[in-house]
């Protein structure tokens, strides 16, 4: 028989907590700062810590992919401009 911890259920984030969390994280510079605080700060629920870390990982993946495409298309644009000057 499993024992249910009443405190565990009272510490869960509500829907309104998640709505506010997602809204605040979507504000450009403030959101990044808050994600860092939530991911690495103290006294945060573990589900918010994990969510913030996962979101930061997706941000890093996005930065790498966008940087790759900028380099790829930038090189193609430079090669095309060099070909037009000849």
N, C-alpha and C positions, 0 to 999 in steps of 0.2 A: 504494500500500500504506500502510495506516494504522499509525502507530507507537503502541503502547500504553504509557502511562505507568504504571509499577508503583506509584509513590507516590500517584497519584490514587485507585487502588482501595484502598489501605491507609488513606486518610483518610476513607473513607466511613463514615457512621454505621451501626452494626449494629442489628438488631431490638431487642436489649436496650437500646441507647442510646435508641432512639425510645420504647420502653415507659417508661423512666425519665423522659424528657423530657416526654412527654404526661402522665404521672402528676404530676410536679412542677408542670406548668403548670395542672393542674386544682385545685390547692390555692388557696382564695380569694385572699388578699392576696399570699401568697408567689408564686403563679403569675403575677400581673400584674407584680410586680417582676422575676421571672426572665425573662418575655417581653421586658421593656424592656432588660434586660441582654443577652439573646441577640440582640435585634434591633439594638441600637446599640453593643454592646461590641466589644472587639477579640478576636482569637484564637478566633473561632468558625467552624465550617465554614459555607461559603456556603449549603448547603442548610438548615441550622438557622436562619441569619439570615433567609433568604427565608421560611421557614415561620413564624418568629416575627413578622415584619412582616405577613404575610398574616393571621395570627391576630389581631393587634392591629387591623388594618383591619376584620375581622369583628366584633370587640368594639365598635368605634366605630359600625359600622352598626347593631348590636343596640341600643346605647344610644340612638341617634337614633330608631329605630323604636319602642322601648318608651316613650321620652319623648313621641313623637307620640301614641301611644295613651293614655297617661296624661292628656295635655292634652285630647284629644278626649273621652274618657269623663268626665274631671273637669268639663269644660264642660257636657256633657250632664247630669251629675248635679246640678250647680249650677242649671242651667236648670230641671230637674225639681223641685228643692227650692223654687226661687223660685215656680214655678207652683202648688205645693201650699199656699204661704202666702197666696195671694190669695183 
